Amino acid sequence: MNHISVAPGLACRGFLPPLRLGDFKLIAFDMDSTLINIECVDEIADAAGRKAEVSAITEAAMRGEITDYKESLRQRVALLRGVTVAHMEQVYTERLRLNPGAERLVSACQAAGMRVLLVSGGFTFFTDRICELLGIEFARSNVLEIESGPNCGQLTGRMVDQPWGDICDGAEKRTMLLQTCAQLGIDPKQAIAMGDGANDLPMMGEAGLSVAYHAKPRVREQAMVAIDTGGLDRLLEVVRP
């Protein structure tokens, strides 16, 4: 189904009835290139002089050209071996910024009584801080393993298994959305899901409203709302506070 432009840089797929934030109980965000301006794994790789190599894998994965997301992430993280926690701190302080409209949208959702979920194929080093900054209650992402002993403070090039599994991929994003809805006692159709890459499609397919933000073509085609210019808060032009 084709999208219908409702304003410059904002489009809806087919006909959407008038919507209000009060119609929903949960909003789920992807982090990298959705809630924030960078792909963290690419910027960490820059410290190792491997940004071009890692970025190429990231781009292919986000376009959906790599079907095994977990393996693609393992490959990228392996290239981060030896990068220090200090380098990651530098990425956070110097390169990472919230995307325009992020604070306004999250605040509007919270003011309407909605809960907020952050699901990311990125890393807890960053998601924990974003959650604290925005008051996000629910999150799932990956843990980078850090060396102890002589190389203390350096990445091993591996991730740490967690109680829920090994890697937060598209399937895990979907699972976390459904689990959070069940925990809150709501129907998934009362959730909004926002993302930009192919690994966001499984959770977007479960939500009552799916939103593509400056997204890859495949994601834009399947989303109910596409924001192509401007900030995240442009969603408030479609779903009124």
MOCOR-V345157 format. One record per residue. N is the residue number from 1. RES is the residue in three letters. NEAR is the number of other ideal C-beta (glycine too) atoms within 8 Angstrom. D_FIRST is the distance of its C-alpha to the first C-alpha in Angstrom with 1 decimal. Layout:
BEGIN
n=N res=RES near=NEAR d_first=D_FIRST
n=N res=RES near=NEAR d_first=D_FIRST
END
This chain:
BEGIN
n=1 res=MET near=4 d_first=0.0
n=2 res=ASN near=5 d_first=3.8
n=3 res=HIS near=9 d_first=6.7
n=4 res=ILE near=9 d_first=9.5
n=5 res=SER near=7 d_first=12.9
n=6 res=VAL near=8 d_first=15.3
n=7 res=ALA near=7 d_first=18.2
n=8 res=PRO near=5 d_first=19.2
n=9 res=GLY near=8 d_first=17.8
n=10 res=LEU near=16 d_first=15.7
n=11 res=ALA near=10 d_first=12.1
n=12 res=CYS near=13 d_first=10.0
n=13 res=ARG near=12 d_first=6.4
n=14 res=GLY near=7 d_first=6.5
n=15 res=PHE near=5 d_first=10.2
n=16 res=LEU near=9 d_first=12.6
n=17 res=PRO near=4 d_first=16.1
n=18 res=PRO near=4 d_first=19.0
n=19 res=LEU near=9 d_first=19.8
n=20 res=ARG near=9 d_first=23.2
n=21 res=LEU near=11 d_first=24.5
n=22 res=GLY near=6 d_first=26.7
n=23 res=ASP near=7 d_first=23.8
n=24 res=PHE near=15 d_first=23.8
n=25 res=LYS near=9 d_first=26.7
n=26 res=LEU near=16 d_first=25.7
n=27 res=ILE near=14 d_first=24.0
n=28 res=ALA near=17 d_first=23.8
n=29 res=PHE near=12 d_first=23.9
n=30 res=ASP near=14 d_first=24.0
n=31 res=MET near=15 d_first=27.1
n=32 res=ASP near=12 d_first=27.3
n=33 res=SER near=11 d_first=25.3
n=34 res=THR near=14 d_first=23.6
n=35 res=LEU near=11 d_first=26.6
n=36 res=ILE near=15 d_first=29.0
n=37 res=ASN near=7 d_first=29.2
n=38 res=ILE near=12 d_first=30.3
n=39 res=GLU near=10 d_first=29.8
n=40 res=CYS near=15 d_first=33.1
n=41 res=VAL near=15 d_first=33.8
n=42 res=ASP near=12 d_first=33.7
n=43 res=GLU near=13 d_first=36.0
n=44 res=ILE near=14 d_first=38.4
n=45 res=ALA near=16 d_first=38.5
n=46 res=ASP near=10 d_first=39.6
n=47 res=ALA near=11 d_first=42.8
n=48 res=ALA near=11 d_first=43.4
n=49 res=GLY near=5 d_first=42.7
n=50 res=ARG near=10 d_first=39.7
n=51 res=LYS near=10 d_first=36.8
n=52 res=ALA near=6 d_first=35.5
n=53 res=GLU near=9 d_first=35.6
n=54 res=VAL near=14 d_first=34.0
n=55 res=SER near=11 d_first=31.3
n=56 res=ALA near=8 d_first=30.2
n=57 res=ILE near=12 d_first=29.7
n=58 res=THR near=13 d_first=27.9
n=59 res=GLU near=8 d_first=25.5
n=60 res=ALA near=10 d_first=24.8
n=61 res=ALA near=15 d_first=24.3
n=62 res=MET near=12 d_first=21.9
n=63 res=ARG near=11 d_first=19.8
n=64 res=GLY near=11 d_first=19.9
n=65 res=GLU near=5 d_first=22.3
n=66 res=ILE near=10 d_first=25.0
n=67 res=THR near=4 d_first=24.2
n=68 res=ASP near=6 d_first=27.4
n=69 res=TYR near=14 d_first=27.0
n=70 res=LYS near=9 d_first=30.4
n=71 res=GLU near=8 d_first=32.2
n=72 res=SER near=13 d_first=30.7
n=73 res=LEU near=15 d_first=31.9
n=74 res=ARG near=10 d_first=35.3
n=75 res=GLN near=9 d_first=35.7
n=76 res=ARG near=13 d_first=35.0
n=77 res=VAL near=13 d_first=37.3
n=78 res=ALA near=9 d_first=40.0
n=79 res=LEU near=12 d_first=40.1
n=80 res=LEU near=16 d_first=40.9
n=81 res=ARG near=10 d_first=44.2
n=82 res=GLY near=9 d_first=47.0
n=83 res=VAL near=12 d_first=45.0
n=84 res=THR near=10 d_first=46.8
n=85 res=VAL near=10 d_first=45.8
n=86 res=ALA near=7 d_first=47.2
n=87 res=HIS near=10 d_first=44.6
n=88 res=MET near=11 d_first=41.8
n=89 res=GLU near=8 d_first=43.4
n=90 res=GLN near=10 d_first=43.4
n=91 res=VAL near=15 d_first=39.6
n=92 res=TYR near=11 d_first=39.2
n=93 res=THR near=6 d_first=41.6
n=94 res=GLU near=6 d_first=41.0
n=95 res=ARG near=8 d_first=37.4
n=96 res=LEU near=12 d_first=35.2
n=97 res=ARG near=7 d_first=33.9
n=98 res=LEU near=11 d_first=31.4
n=99 res=ASN near=12 d_first=28.4
n=100 res=PRO near=8 d_first=28.5
n=101 res=GLY near=11 d_first=27.8
n=102 res=ALA near=14 d_first=28.2
n=103 res=GLU near=8 d_first=31.4
n=104 res=ARG near=11 d_first=30.2
n=105 res=LEU near=13 d_first=27.0
n=106 res=VAL near=13 d_first=28.9
n=107 res=SER near=8 d_first=31.8
n=108 res=ALA near=12 d_first=29.6
n=109 res=CYS near=12 d_first=28.0
n=110 res=GLN near=10 d_first=31.6
n=111 res=ALA near=7 d_first=33.0
n=112 res=ALA near=11 d_first=30.5
n=113 res=GLY near=6 d_first=31.9
n=114 res=MET near=11 d_first=29.0
n=115 res=ARG near=10 d_first=30.1
n=116 res=VAL near=16 d_first=28.9
n=117 res=LEU near=15 d_first=28.2
n=118 res=LEU near=16 d_first=28.3
n=119 res=VAL near=16 d_first=27.2
n=120 res=SER near=15 d_first=27.9
n=121 res=GLY near=12 d_first=28.6
n=122 res=GLY near=12 d_first=31.3
n=123 res=PHE near=12 d_first=34.7
n=124 res=THR near=9 d_first=36.7
n=125 res=PHE near=11 d_first=38.9
n=126 res=PHE near=15 d_first=36.2
n=127 res=THR near=14 d_first=34.1
n=128 res=ASP near=9 d_first=37.4
n=129 res=ARG near=9 d_first=38.2
n=130 res=ILE near=14 d_first=34.7
n=131 res=CYS near=12 d_first=35.0
n=132 res=GLU near=7 d_first=38.4
n=133 res=LEU near=7 d_first=37.5
n=134 res=LEU near=11 d_first=34.6
n=135 res=GLY near=9 d_first=36.0
n=136 res=ILE near=11 d_first=33.3
n=137 res=GLU near=7 d_first=34.5
n=138 res=PHE near=10 d_first=32.6
n=139 res=ALA near=11 d_first=32.0
n=140 res=ARG near=11 d_first=31.6
n=141 res=SER near=15 d_first=32.2
n=142 res=ASN near=12 d_first=34.6
n=143 res=VAL near=9 d_first=38.4
n=144 res=LEU near=12 d_first=40.0
n=145 res=GLU near=10 d_first=43.4
n=146 res=ILE near=10 d_first=46.3
n=147 res=GLU near=11 d_first=49.6
n=148 res=SER near=5 d_first=52.8
n=149 res=GLY near=5 d_first=56.3
n=150 res=PRO near=4 d_first=57.2
n=151 res=ASN near=8 d_first=53.6
n=152 res=CYS near=8 d_first=52.8
n=153 res=GLY near=8 d_first=49.9
n=154 res=GLN near=12 d_first=48.1
n=155 res=LEU near=15 d_first=44.9
n=156 res=THR near=8 d_first=45.5
n=157 res=GLY near=10 d_first=42.2
n=158 res=ARG near=7 d_first=41.2
n=159 res=MET near=12 d_first=39.4
n=160 res=VAL near=7 d_first=40.9
n=161 res=ASP near=5 d_first=39.7
n=162 res=GLN near=7 d_first=39.1
n=163 res=PRO near=2 d_first=39.6
n=164 res=TRP near=7 d_first=35.9
n=165 res=GLY near=7 d_first=35.6
n=166 res=ASP near=6 d_first=35.7
n=167 res=ILE near=12 d_first=32.6
n=168 res=CYS near=12 d_first=29.7
n=169 res=ASP near=11 d_first=26.7
n=170 res=GLY near=12 d_first=23.2
n=171 res=ALA near=7 d_first=24.5
n=172 res=GLU near=13 d_first=27.2
n=173 res=LYS near=18 d_first=24.9
n=174 res=ARG near=12 d_first=23.0
n=175 res=THR near=9 d_first=26.5
n=176 res=MET near=16 d_first=27.8
n=177 res=LEU near=18 d_first=25.0
n=178 res=LEU near=10 d_first=25.7
n=179 res=GLN near=8 d_first=29.4
n=180 res=THR near=13 d_first=29.4
n=181 res=CYS near=13 d_first=27.6
n=182 res=ALA near=7 d_first=30.2
n=183 res=GLN near=6 d_first=33.0
n=184 res=LEU near=9 d_first=31.9
n=185 res=GLY near=4 d_first=31.5
n=186 res=ILE near=9 d_first=28.0
n=187 res=ASP near=6 d_first=24.8
n=188 res=PRO near=11 d_first=22.2
n=189 res=LYS near=6 d_first=19.8
n=190 res=GLN near=11 d_first=22.3
n=191 res=ALA near=17 d_first=21.6
n=192 res=ILE near=14 d_first=19.6
n=193 res=ALA near=15 d_first=19.1
n=194 res=MET near=16 d_first=19.0
n=195 res=GLY near=17 d_first=19.2
n=196 res=ASP near=13 d_first=18.8
n=197 res=GLY near=14 d_first=19.4
n=198 res=ALA near=13 d_first=18.3
n=199 res=ASN near=13 d_first=21.0
n=200 res=ASP near=16 d_first=19.3
n=201 res=LEU near=13 d_first=16.3
n=202 res=PRO near=11 d_first=18.4
n=203 res=MET near=16 d_first=19.5
n=204 res=MET near=16 d_first=16.2
n=205 res=GLY near=9 d_first=14.9
n=206 res=GLU near=11 d_first=17.8
n=207 res=ALA near=14 d_first=17.7
n=208 res=GLY near=9 d_first=16.8
n=209 res=LEU near=12 d_first=15.2
n=210 res=SER near=13 d_first=14.2
n=211 res=VAL near=15 d_first=14.9
n=212 res=ALA near=16 d_first=14.9
n=213 res=TYR near=11 d_first=18.1
n=214 res=HIS near=7 d_first=18.9
n=215 res=ALA near=12 d_first=17.1
n=216 res=LYS near=11 d_first=16.9
n=217 res=PRO near=7 d_first=13.9
n=218 res=ARG near=10 d_first=12.9
n=219 res=VAL near=16 d_first=13.1
n=220 res=ARG near=12 d_first=11.4
n=221 res=GLU near=6 d_first=8.2
n=222 res=GLN near=10 d_first=8.5
n=223 res=ALA near=13 d_first=10.1
n=224 res=MET near=8 d_first=9.5
n=225 res=VAL near=15 d_first=11.9
n=226 res=ALA near=13 d_first=12.9
n=227 res=ILE near=14 d_first=16.5
n=228 res=ASP near=8 d_first=17.5
n=229 res=THR near=6 d_first=20.9
n=230 res=GLY near=9 d_first=23.5
n=231 res=GLY near=10 d_first=24.4
n=232 res=LEU near=15 d_first=23.2
n=233 res=ASP near=12 d_first=24.4
n=234 res=ARG near=13 d_first=21.7
n=235 res=LEU near=13 d_first=19.9
n=236 res=LEU near=11 d_first=22.6
n=237 res=GLU near=7 d_first=21.1
n=238 res=VAL near=12 d_first=18.2
n=239 res=VAL near=11 d_first=20.4
n=240 res=ARG near=8 d_first=23.8
n=241 res=PRO near=7 d_first=27.0
END
